[in-house]
C-alpha cells in the first residue's frame, strides 16, 4: 500500500525521498503503521504519537522549536500563505490546512526588513528570540567597527538617517538601510563645525570617545592657521581651547598679548612705539630675549663689535628693589640709562685721564670691537710730547707705556697704572731719557758743543747710524767741510768712529756698553796733516800756517801763494817761466828747500865772464 499512498500523497513521497520532515526520518515503517485505513469522512487519518498536534515533538520534523517559535501556535505557521515549498505544490489538498510545504528559511514566514541587502540567512545575526536582538551579529565584522560613543548609538540612528535617501514600504514606513551606508568620513553623519577649514578627515584630531577629546598624537596643528612651535607644543589643548566658553572654540592668536599679559608693564618699545612680545621673543621661551642686532640698531644704543656677544641680561638687569615694579612683573629694565662706556665699565687706567675734557671716555681710544688693540695711532700721538716717527712707530705701546717697560728705567712705586697696567704720561721726553748717550753729553744742553735739538740735530728716528750730518750741515761745527775735505770719510777725522760697535740694545737700562764717541774737532791743518816743509816757515808771522799758501781744494799747486807778494824776490821777466824746482832744489832727505834761498843772480847763474 505504501506505493499507492505516495501516488496520491506526492508531497509526502517528495519529502521522504529527501529525508525531510518526520517522514524522511522513518526507515522501514509502512504508511499504515501510523495511518490506518479510511474509515469514513470523520475518521482522523493522522495518528499523533503524542495524542495532539500541539503535543507533537517538532524536533522529529527536523526543525526544533525554540524561543518565540515555541510560543507560537501550530496554525500561526501552518497556513496556506506560508506553504510555498515544492512539496506544497505536490499536495492533494492545497487550500486546506496541511502540515507540509513550509520552507525552513526565515523569509518564508517573516518579512525581510533588510530588503535583501544582508542576504537570506537571517540566522547569521538573529535567533528565534526577539528580532531587535542580534546575538549572532558583531559590527566588528563589518567595514566599520563600533568604538567609543558609537557603541551606544541605536541602529536606527544611523540606518534610518534621512540623508541615506530612504524609501517607504507598502505601508508608508521608512525602510532602514544597512548596506551601503557611507562611513569613510565622519562628515557623512556629523556636521563639520570647522566648515571644511581643516579638511574632511575628522579622525585626524578626534576619536570616537568624545568630540571634546583631541588625539594630540594624530592631530596636526599645522593644518590650522596657527601652527604650534617651541613651548606651545607642550601646552595642554584645554589651556587655549576651553570649550566652556565661546572664545575657547576660536581662541584669538593674532598677537601674543591675546593670551599673555605684558610682563614689562608697557615699557617694551622700539623707536618709541610699543611692540608685541614677538618683536623680542620667540616661542622657544621668553628668556633669553631674541631681539636682533638689526632691531637693536633702532634704539639709542646700537650693538656694535663686542657688544653683540654680550648676554641681554648683563645690561638689561632686573630691578628687585621696588615693591611695585616700575618695569612690570618681569622687573627687567629695558632702557638702561647708560650712554657712555664708563657708565658700565670701570676705569681701567686708574684715573690717569680724568683731567681730559672727555673725562677719560673710553671711546676716544677704543672701539666696541674690542679693547685691544687701541685705535690710538701715530697721527693721534703726533699731538703729544713724543711723536711716533721712524723706528718708534714699530715699538709696541707697552714698550714705553707698560708696567714692565723692558730696557727702560723702572717706574716709581707710587705711579698708579690702574687695572690696565698702562702709563699714559711716561717721564721720558728726550732721547737720552731712554737711550744711552755715546757722546757723554758733549752735544747736550750745557755740554761742550750743545746742539739746539739734542740728538735729533744729527740723527733721525730711523737709525742712529749713519747720522744725518751732511757736508752742508757740518758748517755748524768748528770745521766747515770745504774743498777736498768734502770727500774725506768721517772716520778719517773722527777716529773714535773706527771703534767696533757692540751689538745690543741702545736702551738706557739694557746693560749694553758703548765705546765713547766724543767726535772731538781739530781746528788746524797741522793737527791732521804732517807739514812737508819742516821748520822753514816757523819764523813767519803766521808761523807757517798751511792755509797761507794752500787752499782746501788741494796742496798742489799752492794756489794762495803769490811769489811777488809773499817773498823778497819778485818774479819778473824771464823768471816768470822758470819752474819752481829750478830754484828750489831738494836736500839729501828729499825735502824741497824754500828758505833760505839766495836772491842774488850769481846764486843761480854763476860768475859772469871777464871778471
ZAPA-329011 format. One line per 3 residues: their letters; for each residue x, z, y of C-alpha. Coordinates in Angstrom, 2 decimals, padded with zeros to 5 digits. Each point is the difference from the previous one (the first is absolute). Layout:
a	X:Z:Y | ...;
***
This chain:
xxx	000.00:000.00:000.00 | 002.90:000.54:002.43 | 000.45:-003.74:000.42;
xxx	-003.66:-000.46:000.68 | 000.10:002.85:002.54 | 002.76:-001.49:002.12;
xxx	-001.69:-003.37:-000.15 | -002.54:001.44:002.33 | 001.97:002.80:001.61;
xxx	002.85:-002.21:001.05 | 001.13:002.40:002.72 | 000.68:002.62:-002.70;
xxx	001.99:-002.46:-002.06 | 001.97:-001.05:003.06 | 000.95:003.62:000.76;
xxx	000.79:000.84:-003.63 | 002.26:-003.01:-000.32 | 001.94:001.25:003.00;
xxx	-000.13:003.59:-001.19 | -001.72:001.06:003.19 | -002.79:002.47:000.32;
xxx	-001.15:002.32:-002.74 | -000.52:-002.90:-002.43 | 003.58:-001.17:000.43;
xxx	001.24:003.38:-001.18 | -001.97:-000.13:-003.27 | 001.68:-001.33:-003.10;
xxx	-001.80:-000.56:-003.33 | -003.36:001.31:001.22 | -003.08:-002.15:-000.28;
xxx	-002.55:-000.48:002.69 | -002.67:001.62:-002.15 | 001.99:003.21:-000.25;
xxx	-000.91:000.70:003.63 | -002.97:-002.28:000.56 | -002.69:000.27:-002.70;
xxx	-002.29:-002.90:-000.63 | -002.74:-000.81:002.51 | -002.99:002.19:-000.42;
xxx	-002.32:-001.15:002.67 | 000.10:-000.46:003.72 | 000.32:003.68:000.81;
xxx	002.78:000.58:-002.48 | 003.34:001.11:001.63 | 002.43:-002.51:-001.25;
xxx	003.06:001.97:001.24 | 000.82:003.20:-001.72 | 002.09:002.14:002.39;
xxx	002.47:002.18:-001.84 | -000.40:002.77:002.58 | -003.75:-000.44:000.01;
xxx	-000.43:-001.42:003.54 | 001.74:-002.49:002.28 | 000.93:002.80:002.40;
xxx	001.77:001.84:-002.81 | 001.99:-003.04:-001.04 | 003.78:000.49:000.01;
xxx	000.92:-002.81:002.35 | 003.61:000.11:-001.20 | -001.22:-001.71:-003.17;
xxx	-000.82:-003.00:002.19 | 003.62:-000.19:001.11 | -000.82:001.30:003.49;
xxx	000.29:003.76:000.53 | -002.26:001.32:002.73 | 001.94:002.13:002.52;
xxx	-000.82:001.83:003.20 | -002.76:-001.78:001.95 | -000.68:-002.34:-002.94;
xxx	-000.82:003.02:-002.13 | -002.62:001.07:002.51 | -001.63:-003.42:000.14;
xxx	-003.15:-000.77:-002.05 | 000.16:-002.72:-002.67 | -002.59:-002.05:001.86;
xxx	002.12:000.09:003.20 | 002.59:-002.22:-001.64 | -001.83:-001.72:-002.86;
xxx	-002.18:-002.19:002.22 | -000.54:-003.69:000.05 | 001.88:-000.53:003.26;
xxx	003.20:001.42:-001.45 | -000.16:-002.02:-003.24 | 002.31:-002.79:001.02;
xxx	002.49:-000.25:-002.87 | -000.08:-002.90:-002.52 | -001.67:002.30:-002.53;
xxx	-003.04:000.32:002.23 | -000.56:-003.73:-000.07 | -000.08:000.12:-003.83;
xxx	-002.57:002.79:-000.18 | -003.48:-000.71:-001.41 | -001.79:001.89:002.74;
xxx	001.67:-000.45:003.36 | -002.68:001.44:002.25 | -000.61:003.28:-001.78;
xxx	002.27:003.00:-000.15 | 002.98:-000.59:-002.17 | 003.12:001.88:-000.76;
xxx	002.28:-003.04:-000.10 | 001.34:-002.40:002.63 | 001.61:002.54:002.37;
xxx	003.62:-000.91:001.00 | 002.54:002.77:000.39 | 001.27:-001.12:003.47;
xxx	-000.98:002.27:002.87 | -001.20:-002.88:002.16 | -002.58:-000.93:-002.65;
xxx	-001.96:003.03:001.13 | 001.54:001.05:003.29 | 000.41:-001.88:003.26;
xxx	003.59:-001.06:000.80 | 000.32:001.43:003.47 | 003.43:-001.58:000.22;
xxx	-001.44:-003.43:-000.40 | 002.59:-000.98:-002.55 | 002.92:000.83:002.32;
xxx	001.36:002.58:-002.47 | -000.83:-001.73:-003.29 | -002.58:000.81:-002.65;
xxx	001.72:002.99:-001.61 | -001.64:002.89:001.87 | 001.55:002.49:-002.42;
xxx	003.37:-000.61:001.57 | -001.14:002.24:002.85 | -003.39:001.53:-000.98;
xxx	-001.33:001.89:-002.97 | -003.57:000.81:-001.08 | -000.12:002.78:002.55;
xxx	-000.66:-000.50:003.71 | 000.63:-003.43:001.50 | 001.51:001.49:003.11;
xxx	002.64:001.67:-002.10 | 002.79:-002.25:-001.27 | 002.11:002.05:-002.41;
xxx	001.74:-003.09:-001.31 | 000.99:-001.33:003.41 | 003.12:000.91:002.01;
xxx	000.60:-001.63:003.36 | 003.70:000.16:-000.87 | -000.61:-002.92:-002.34;
xxx	-000.98:-002.16:002.96 | 002.22:-001.62:002.59 | -000.88:002.83:002.39;
xxx	000.50:003.52:-001.42 | -001.84:002.71:001.95 | 002.31:002.57:001.58;
xxx	-000.38:002.68:002.62 | -003.28:-000.09:001.88 | -001.06:-003.16:-001.81;
xxx	-000.56:002.06:-003.15 | -002.77:001.89:001.81 | -001.86:-003.10:001.16;
xxx	-003.14:-001.03:-001.90 | -000.07:-003.40:-001.66 | -002.87:-001.12:002.24;
xxx	002.00:000.66:003.16 | 002.43:-002.76:-000.91 | -001.99:-002.26:-002.32;
xxx	-003.14:-000.02:002.16 | 001.80:-000.65:003.26 | -001.92:-002.55:002.12;
xxx	003.26:-001.76:000.82 | 000.07:-001.26:-003.59 | -002.83:-002.41:000.72;
xxx	-002.29:001.52:-002.68 | -003.09:-001.66:-001.40 | -003.38:001.45:-000.88;
xxx	-001.55:000.08:-003.40 | -003.58:-001.05:-000.82 | -001.29:003.28:001.32;
xxx	001.88:-000.35:003.26 | 002.67:002.56:-000.86 | 003.59:-000.60:000.92;
xxx	002.12:-000.77:-003.01 | 003.32:001.88:-000.11 | 003.12:-002.13:-000.22;
xxx	002.81:001.22:-002.17 | 002.07:-003.11:-000.17 | 001.46:-001.45:002.08;
xxx	000.35:002.69:002.64 | 002.69:-000.56:002.70 | 002.53:002.80:-000.14;
xxx	003.41:-001.42:000.95 | -000.16:001.45:003.53 | -001.62:003.20:001.17;
xxx	-001.60:-001.94:002.85 | -002.29:-001.62:-002.59 | -001.95:003.27:-000.02;
xxx	001.25:001.99:002.99 | -000.10:-000.83:003.69 | 003.50:-000.41:001.48;
xxx	000.31:002.61:002.80 | 003.17:-001.73:001.16 | -001.84:-003.28:000.66;
xxx	002.60:-001.96:-001.96 | 002.98:001.11:002.11 | 001.79:001.45:-003.04;
xxx	-000.96:-002.69:-002.49 | -002.48:000.09:-002.86 | 002.01:002.11:-002.46;
xxx	-001.35:003.50:000.60 | 001.91:001.36:-002.98 | 003.21:-000.51:001.94;
xxx	-000.92:003.17:001.93 | -002.94:001.69:-001.71 | -000.77:001.24:-003.50;
xxx	-003.28:000.48:-001.80 | 000.35:003.77:000.38 | -001.17:-000.18:003.61;
xxx	000.20:-002.26:003.02 | 001.57:002.88:001.87 | 002.84:000.18:-002.53;
xxx	002.79:-002.40:000.99 | 002.49:-001.16:-002.60 | 003.14:000.43:002.10;
xxx	002.21:-001.53:-002.66 | -002.11:-003.17:-000.09 | -001.03:-000.17:003.65;
xxx	002.12:-002.27:002.20 | -000.32:001.26:003.55 | 001.85:-003.11:001.17;
xxx	-003.28:-001.84:-000.42 | -001.41:002.01:002.88 | 000.75:-000.40:003.68;
xxx	002.30:003.03:-000.16 | 002.65:-000.23:-002.76 | 001.44:003.38:-000.93;
xxx	003.71:000.50:000.61 | 002.41:002.92:000.07 | -001.57:003.47:000.01;
xxx	-003.50:-001.47:000.06 | 000.35:-000.97:-003.67 | 000.02:003.68:-001.05;
xxx	-003.05:001.08:002.02 | -003.20:000.68:-002.03 | -002.68:-002.62:000.62;
xxx	-002.51:002.64:001.09 | 002.33:001.01:002.82 | -000.94:-003.19:001.85;
xxx	-003.14:-001.09:-001.87 | -002.28:003.03:000.30 | -003.26:-001.57:-001.16;
xxx	-001.97:002.99:001.22 | 000.34:-001.49:003.47 | -000.79:-003.46:001.31;
xxx	003.55:-000.38:001.22 | 001.29:000.62:-003.50 | -001.29:-003.36:-001.16;
xxx	001.90:-001.88:002.65 | 002.72:002.26:001.43 | 001.62:-001.29:003.22;
xxx	003.61:-001.09:-000.35 | 000.90:-002.08:003.06 | 002.24:002.77:001.36;
xxx	001.75:003.02:-001.45 | -001.91:002.19:002.44 | -003.22:-000.90:-001.83;
xxx	001.12:002.38:-002.76 | 002.88:002.00:001.43 | 000.00:002.28:003.03;
xxx	002.69:-000.51:002.63 | 002.81:002.48:-000.85 | 001.74:-000.78:003.29;
xxx	-002.85:001.02:002.29 | -000.06:-003.30:001.90 | 003.73:000.03:000.80;
xxx	000.78:-002.99:-002.26 | 000.39:-002.90:002.41 | 002.07:-003.16:000.26;
xxx	000.70:-001.44:003.45 | -002.52:002.51:001.33 | -002.84:-001.12:-002.29;
xxx	-001.42:002.25:-002.74 | 000.55:-001.56:-003.43 | -001.41:000.41:-003.48;
xxx	001.94:001.74:-002.77 | 001.02:-003.33:-001.57 | 002.21:-000.76:003.01;
xxx	002.49:002.65:-001.13 | -000.97:000.89:-003.59 | -000.78:-001.83:-003.19;
xxx	-002.06:000.91:-003.03 | 002.99:001.34:-001.95 | -000.29:003.23:002.00;
xxx	-000.18:001.39:003.50 | 003.56:001.25:-000.16 | 002.38:-001.47:000.88;
xxx	-001.42:-002.26:002.69 | 000.52:-003.76:-000.30 | 000.33:-000.98:003.66;
xxx	002.30:-003.01:000.05 | 003.00:-000.48:002.25 | -001.82:-002.85:001.72;
xxx	-002.98:002.24:000.68 | 002.24:002.76:001.30 | 001.41:-002.51:002.48;
xxx	-003.34:000.19:001.81 | 000.60:003.67:000.76 | 002.19:001.47:002.73;
xxx	002.80:000.47:-002.53 | 000.80:-003.14:-002.04 | 001.90:000.72:-003.21;
xxx	003.44:-001.58:000.05 | 003.09:000.26:-002.18 | 000.36:003.28:-001.83;
xxx	-003.36:001.23:001.29 | -001.71:-002.44:-002.38 | 001.21:002.01:-003.01;
xxx	-001.03:003.41:001.37 | -003.01:001.53:-001.83 | -003.09:000.17:002.22;
xxx	-000.33:003.76:-000.45 | 003.45:000.58:001.46 | -001.21:-001.01:003.45;
xxx	-003.76:000.49:-000.39 | 000.08:003.65:-000.95 | -002.96:002.28:-000.52;
xxx	-001.13:002.51:002.63 | -000.97:003.11:-001.93 | 000.01:002.32:003.00;
xxx	-003.48:-000.41:001.47 | -003.01:001.49:-001.88 | -002.10:-002.96:001.17;
xxx	002.31:-003.00:-000.43 | 000.29:-002.43:002.88 | 000.93:-002.74:-002.43;
xxx	-002.86:000.19:-002.51 | -000.07:001.60:-003.43 | 003.22:-001.79:-000.97;
xxx	001.78:001.70:002.96 | 002.41:-002.94:000.19 | 001.46:-000.76:003.43;
xxx	-000.43:-003.77:000.17 | 001.46:-000.39:003.51 | 003.11:002.19:000.29;
xxx	001.21:000.58:003.54 | 003.56:-001.05:-000.81 | 001.20:-003.04:001.98;
xxx	003.78:000.58:000.10 | 002.55:000.41:-002.75 | 000.76:003.57:001.05;
xxx	-003.67:000.91:-000.44 | 000.53:-000.30:-003.76 | 003.76:-000.01:-000.54;
xxx	002.44:002.80:000.84 | 002.87:-000.70:002.39 | 002.78:-000.80:-002.44;
xxx	002.62:000.09:002.78 | -000.29:003.59:001.10 | -001.23:-000.70:003.54;
xxx	003.08:-002.02:001.02 | -002.24:-002.68:001.55 | -002.59:002.28:001.57;
xxx	001.33:-000.64:003.51 | -000.66:-003.73:-000.25 | -003.01:-001.36:001.92;
xxx	-001.80:-000.68:-003.30 | 000.79:003.54:-001.24 | 001.87:-001.45:-002.95;
xxx	-002.87:-002.08:-001.38 | 001.05:-001.40:-003.39 | -001.30:-003.49:000.73;
xxx	002.80:-000.58:002.50 | 002.48:-000.37:-002.87 | -002.03:-000.16:-003.22;
xxx	-002.78:-002.17:-001.39 | -002.79:000.81:-002.44 | 001.66:-002.02:-002.78;
xxx	002.44:002.87:-000.53 | 002.19:002.49:001.77 | 003.13:-001.78:-001.13;
xxx	001.57:-002.04:001.32 | -000.71:000.69:003.64 | -001.04:-002.97:002.14;
xxx	002.44:001.18:002.67 | 002.49:-002.88:000.26 | 003.17:-000.84:001.99;
xxx	-002.10:-001.33:002.87 | -001.59:003.42:000.41 | 003.38:001.67:-000.45;
xxx	001.39:-002.11:002.86 | -001.91:002.22:002.43 | 001.92:003.07:-001.15;
xxx	003.47:001.32:000.81 | 001.56:-001.82:-002.96 | -000.98:-003.56:-000.79;
xxx	000.13:-001.38:-003.52 | 002.32:-002.93:000.53 | 002.39:-001.61:-002.47;
xxx	000.85:002.10:-003.04 | -002.14:002.84:001.27 | -003.04:-002.13:-000.79;
xxx	000.86:000.18:-003.71 | 000.42:003.78:-000.07 | -002.94:001.84:-001.58;
xxx	-002.02:002.24:002.29 | 000.96:003.05:-002.06 | 003.69:-000.81:000.52;
xxx	-000.28:001.30:003.57 | -003.36:001.84:000.02 | -000.08:001.54:-003.48;
xxx	000.67:003.59:-000.86 | 003.21:-000.78:-001.93 | 001.48:-002.82:002.13;
xxx	003.03:-000.75:-002.22 | 003.18:-000.52:001.99 | -001.37:001.63:003.14;
xxx	000.46:003.52:001.24 | -002.37:002.55:-001.49 | -003.05:000.96:002.05;
xxx	-000.51:003.47:001.37 | -002.17:002.25:-002.11 | -002.27:000.53:002.99;
xxx	-001.05:-003.67:000.10 | -003.64:-000.36:-001.13 | -000.49:-003.20:-001.99;
xxx	-003.49:000.66:-001.37 | -001.21:-000.83:-003.51 | 001.05:-003.62:000.51;
xxx	003.67:001.06:000.33 | 000.53:-002.42:002.89 | 002.00:000.67:003.19;
xxx	-001.35:-002.06:002.90 | 002.56:000.89:002.67 | 003.44:000.14:-001.62;
xxx	002.71:001.50:002.24 | 002.25:-003.05:-000.41 | -000.20:-002.57:002.81;
xxx	003.57:-001.36:000.20 | 002.02:-001.93:-002.56 | 002.50:002.82:-000.40;
xxx	-002.82:002.46:-000.74 | -000.42:-001.75:-003.33 | 003.22:-001.95:-000.57;
xxx	003.69:000.95:-000.09 | 001.99:-001.02:003.14 | 003.26:-001.62:-001.16;
xxx	001.08:-000.22:003.66 | -000.01:003.83:000.28 | -001.98:-000.03:003.23;
xxx	002.34:-002.27:001.91 | -002.84:-002.30:001.15 | -002.71:002.65:000.31;
xxx	-001.10:001.54:003.25 | 002.85:002.26:001.17 | 002.53:-001.82:-002.20;
xxx	003.17:-001.81:001.03 | -001.80:-003.28:000.53 | -003.77:000.69:000.02;
xxx	-002.40:-002.91:-000.54 | -003.40:-000.04:001.68 | -001.96:-000.60:-003.25;
xxx	002.25:001.94:-002.34 | 000.34:-001.63:-003.41 | -002.40:-002.80:000.92;
xxx	002.46:-001.19:002.64 | 002.18:-001.43:-002.77 | -002.25:-000.01:-003.10;
xxx	-003.50:-001.10:-000.93 | -002.34:001.50:-002.61 | 000.61:-002.66:-002.62;
xxx	003.49:001.20:-000.95 | 002.94:001.96:001.41 | 002.43:-002.77:-000.94;
xxx	000.70:-002.29:001.68 | -000.63:001.39:003.44 | -001.88:-001.93:002.66;
xxx	003.05:-000.10:002.32 | 000.88:-003.57:000.99 | 002.77:-001.53:002.08;
xxx	-002.32:000.12:002.99 | -001.14:003.61:-000.44 | 003.59:001.21:-000.56;
xxx	000.43:-000.10:003.77 | -001.82:003.34:000.18 | 003.12:001.57:-001.43;
xxx	003.54:000.44:001.39 | 001.28:-003.35:-001.23 | -002.25:-003.01:000.55;
xxx	000.60:-002.75:-002.55 | 001.43:-003.01:001.79 | 002.09:-002.96:-000.96;
xxx	001.64:000.20:-003.39 | -001.33:003.54:-000.42 | -003.42:-001.50:-000.65;
xxx	001.21:-001.33:-003.36 | 001.77:003.15:-001.14 | -001.79:001.89:-002.91;
xxx	-001.25:003.45:001.02 | 002.10:001.71:-002.66 | 003.17:-001.49:001.49;
xxx	-000.42:002.27:003.02 | -002.15:002.78:-001.50 | 002.10:001.03:-002.95;
xxx	-002.44:002.67:-001.25 | -002.36:-002.84:-000.90 | 002.41:-000.79:-002.78;
xxx	-000.75:003.29:-001.75 | -001.94:-000.39:-003.17 | -003.66:001.05:000.48;
xxx	-001.26:002.43:-002.61 | -003.22:-001.07:-001.67 | -002.80:002.45:000.55;
xxx	-002.87:000.95:002.23 | 000.62:000.34:003.70 | -002.59:002.79:000.30;
xxx	001.31:003.16:001.55 | -000.79:002.28:-002.96 | 000.93:-002.45:-002.74;
xxx	003.52:001.41:-000.43 | 001.70:-003.36:000.58 | 003.31:000.12:001.92;
xxx	001.16:-002.88:002.22 | 003.51:-000.55:001.37 | 000.07:000.45:003.80;
xxx	-000.73:-003.22:001.86 | 000.97:000.79:003.57 | 000.74:-003.61:001.07;
xxx	002.51:001.23:002.64 | 000.73:-002.64:002.66 | 003.53:-001.33:001.00;
xxx	000.38:-000.85:003.65 | 003.34:-001.91:000.23 | 001.49:-003.00:-001.77;
xxx	003.03:002.00:-001.12 | -002.25:002.36:-001.96 | -000.89:-002.89:-002.29;
xxx	002.74:-002.60:000.51 | 003.77:000.34:-000.36 | 001.78:-001.46:003.06;
xxx	002.49:-002.84:-000.85 | 001.96:000.55:003.21 | 001.49:003.42:-000.67;
xxx	000.71:001.89:003.23 | 000.80:-003.06:002.08 | -002.97:000.62:002.35;
xxx	000.03:003.80:-000.01 | 001.36:000.13:003.55 | -002.82:-002.04:001.41;
xxx	-002.61:001.73:002.08 | -002.65:-000.55:-002.72 | 002.52:001.14:-002.64;
xxx	-000.36:-003.24:-001.84 | -003.79:-000.08:-000.58 | -000.81:-002.94:-002.29;
xxx	-002.97:-001.15:002.04 | 002.30:-000.55:003.00 | 001.18:-003.20:-001.65;
xxx	-002.33:-000.62:-002.94 | -003.76:-000.51:-000.15 | -002.38:001.08:-002.81;
xxx	-000.37:-003.58:-001.17 | 003.48:-000.03:-001.54 | 003.58:001.19:000.41;
xxx	001.38:-003.53:000.33 | 000.28:-001.34:002.55 | 000.23:002.89:002.46;
xxx	-002.83:-001.36:002.08 | 000.11:002.72:002.64 | 003.74:-000.31:000.66;
xxx	001.06:-001.94:003.14 | 003.82:-000.56:000.09 | -000.03:-000.72:003.69;
xxx	-002.03:003.06:000.82 | 001.14:002.58:-002.49 | 003.83:-000.61:-000.04;
xxx	002.84:-000.36:002.41 | 000.67:-003.53:-001.22 | -002.39:-002.64:001.16;
xxx	-000.40:-003.02:-002.30 | 000.17:-002.98:002.26 | 001.17:-003.51:-000.41;
xxx	001.50:-000.83:-003.33 | -000.39:003.61:-001.17 | -003.71:-000.48:-000.34;
xxx	000.52:-002.22:-003.05 | 002.56:002.13:-001.73 | -001.34:001.76:-003.15;
xxx	000.00:003.81:000.16 | 002.39:000.16:-002.94 | 002.47:-002.01:002.02;
xxx	000.67:003.04:002.14 | -001.38:002.86:-002.13 | 002.01:-000.03:-003.18;
xxx	-000.28:002.41:-002.98 | 002.44:002.73:-000.88 | 001.28:000.70:-003.49;
xxx	-003.20:001.89:-000.91 | -002.12:-002.98:000.96 | -001.44:001.61:003.11;
xxx	-000.46:-002.32:002.95 | 001.97:001.19:003.01 | -002.12:-000.04:003.16;
xxx	002.02:002.57:001.92 | 002.69:000.01:001.20 | 000.57:-003.72:000.45;
xxx	002.45:-001.36:002.61 | -001.61:-001.68:002.96 | 003.21:-001.83:001.01;
xxx	000.40:-003.67:-000.75 | 003.27:000.45:-001.76 | -001.70:002.50:-002.28;
xxx	-001.65:-002.95:-001.66 | 001.86:-003.06:001.16 | 003.74:001.09:-000.09;
xxx	002.82:-000.63:002.64 | -000.30:-003.26:001.98 | 002.84:-002.56:-000.32;
xx	002.96:000.05:002.40 | 000.02:003.70:000.45;
***
